[in-house]
């Protein structure tokens, strides 16, 4: 029998059959091309060595038949996996909630920091406006003082000469 036929009978892939033959040192004949020629006795040896259950007319891609105890064990495993999945989903939901909460805290902190910066900048603007008003006031006083001050006669004379 060819490797793929033996694989179908054992319910595994052809490569797995070849690996098992080599691993368990099962004496299989080879054809002229060097491919294994697997006998029914070789199949029996592989089953015994690897403890593979015989397949009952299972089509390709379908699960092989199991005993009732196997179904109970599978059912228990499925229930345990469902519990673990539920636990993981709960942890994921809790992590999502924490992330959202933390993101909200970060945004709130940033808003407060920006508000503080804006307040400080507004104070500086008010201080600068006050200083500017003082400087303008001093400048007006100085210009008024210069305008009211009489120039000496010689400066007036030179200014008159140059303006002609």
C-alpha positions as CSV (number, residue, x, y, z in Angstrom):
1,X,0.0,0.0,0.0
2,X,1.2,3.5,-0.7
3,X,2.1,6.1,2.0
4,X,-1.0,8.3,1.3
5,X,-3.3,5.2,1.6
6,X,-1.7,4.2,4.9
7,X,-2.0,7.8,6.1
8,X,-5.7,7.8,5.2
9,X,-6.2,4.6,7.2
10,X,-4.2,5.9,10.2
11,X,-5.9,9.4,10.0
12,X,-2.7,11.3,9.7
13,X,-0.7,12.9,6.9
14,X,1.7,11.1,4.7
15,X,4.7,12.9,6.2
16,X,3.6,11.8,9.7
17,X,3.5,8.1,8.5
18,X,7.0,8.5,7.1
19,X,8.2,10.1,10.4
20,X,6.7,7.3,12.5
21,X,8.2,4.6,10.3
22,X,11.6,6.1,10.8
23,X,11.1,7.0,14.4
24,X,9.8,3.5,15.5
25,X,12.2,1.7,13.1
26,X,9.4,-0.2,11.4
27,X,10.8,-2.5,8.7
28,X,8.9,-1.4,5.5
29,X,9.8,-2.5,2.0
30,X,10.6,0.1,-0.6
31,X,9.7,0.1,-4.2
32,X,12.1,0.7,-7.1
33,X,11.7,4.5,-6.6
34,X,12.6,4.3,-2.9
35,X,9.1,5.0,-1.7
36,X,7.7,2.9,1.2
37,X,5.5,0.0,0.3
38,X,3.5,-0.3,3.5
39,X,1.8,-3.6,4.4
40,X,-1.1,-4.3,6.7
41,X,1.4,-5.7,9.2
42,X,3.3,-2.4,9.1
43,X,0.1,-0.5,9.8
44,X,-0.5,-2.7,12.8
45,X,3.0,-2.1,14.0
46,X,2.6,1.7,13.6
47,X,-0.7,1.6,15.6
48,X,0.9,-0.4,18.4
49,X,4.0,1.8,18.5
50,X,2.1,5.1,18.5
51,X,-1.1,3.9,20.1
52,X,-3.2,5.1,17.2
53,X,-6.9,4.1,17.3
54,X,-8.2,2.5,14.1
55,X,-10.3,4.7,12.0
56,X,-13.9,3.9,11.2
57,X,-14.9,5.0,7.7
58,X,-14.1,8.6,8.3
59,X,-14.2,10.9,5.3
60,X,-11.3,13.3,4.8
61,X,-11.5,16.4,7.0
62,X,-13.9,14.9,9.5
63,X,-13.1,14.0,13.1
64,X,-12.6,10.3,13.8
65,X,-15.1,8.5,16.0
66,X,-14.3,8.4,19.7
67,X,-15.5,6.5,22.6
68,X,-18.0,8.0,25.0
69,X,-15.3,8.6,27.6
70,X,-13.4,10.6,25.0
71,X,-16.5,12.7,24.5
72,X,-16.8,13.3,28.2
73,X,-13.1,14.3,28.4
74,X,-13.5,16.6,25.4
75,X,-16.7,18.1,26.9
76,X,-14.8,18.8,30.1
77,X,-11.9,20.4,28.2
78,X,-14.3,22.5,26.2
79,X,-16.0,23.7,29.4
80,X,-12.7,24.5,31.0
81,X,-11.6,26.4,27.9
82,X,-14.9,28.3,27.9
83,X,-14.3,29.3,31.5
84,X,-10.7,30.4,30.7
85,X,-12.0,32.3,27.7
86,X,-14.6,34.0,29.9
87,X,-12.0,34.9,32.4
88,X,-9.7,36.3,29.7
89,X,-12.6,38.3,28.2
90,X,-13.3,39.7,31.7
91,X,-9.7,40.7,32.1
92,X,-9.6,42.3,28.7
93,X,-12.8,44.3,29.5
94,X,-11.2,45.4,32.8
95,X,-8.0,46.4,31.0
96,X,-10.0,48.4,28.4
97,X,-11.9,50.2,31.3
98,X,-8.6,51.0,33.0
99,X,-7.1,52.3,29.8
100,X,-10.1,54.5,29.2
101,X,-9.9,55.8,32.7
102,X,-6.2,56.5,32.5
103,X,-6.6,58.2,29.2
104,X,-9.3,60.4,30.7
105,X,-7.0,61.3,33.6
106,X,-4.1,62.1,31.3
107,X,-6.4,64.4,29.1
108,X,-7.7,66.1,32.3
109,X,-4.2,66.7,33.6
110,X,-3.1,68.1,30.2
111,X,-6.1,70.4,30.0
112,X,-5.4,71.7,33.5
113,X,-1.7,72.3,32.7
114,X,-2.6,74.2,29.5
115,X,-5.1,76.2,31.5
116,X,-2.4,77.1,34.0
117,X,-0.1,78.1,31.1
118,X,-2.8,80.3,29.5
119,X,-3.5,82.0,32.9
120,X,0.2,82.7,33.3
121,X,0.5,84.1,29.8
122,X,-2.5,86.3,30.4
123,X,-0.9,87.7,33.5
124,X,2.3,88.5,31.6
125,X,0.3,90.2,28.9
126,X,-1.5,92.4,31.5
127,X,1.8,93.3,33.1
128,X,3.3,94.2,29.7
129,X,0.3,96.4,28.9
130,X,0.7,98.2,32.2
131,X,4.4,98.7,31.7
132,X,3.7,100.0,28.1
133,X,1.2,102.4,29.5
134,X,3.7,103.7,32.0
135,X,6.4,104.1,29.3
136,X,4.0,106.0,27.1
137,X,3.0,108.2,30.0
138,X,6.7,109.0,30.8
139,X,7.4,109.6,27.1
140,X,4.5,112.1,26.9
141,X,5.7,113.9,30.0
142,X,9.2,114.1,28.6
143,X,8.0,115.4,25.2
144,X,5.8,117.9,27.0
145,X,8.7,119.0,29.0
146,X,10.9,119.4,25.9
147,X,8.1,121.3,24.1
148,X,7.7,123.7,27.0
149,X,11.4,124.3,27.5
150,X,12.7,127.3,25.7
151,X,15.7,126.8,23.6
152,X,18.7,129.0,24.0
153,X,18.9,131.9,21.5
154,X,21.9,130.6,19.7
155,X,20.0,127.3,19.0
156,X,17.0,129.2,17.8
157,X,19.2,131.3,15.5
158,X,20.9,128.3,14.0
159,X,17.5,126.5,13.5
160,X,16.1,129.5,11.8
161,X,19.1,129.8,9.5
162,X,19.0,126.2,8.5
163,X,15.3,126.2,7.9
164,X,15.6,128.9,5.2
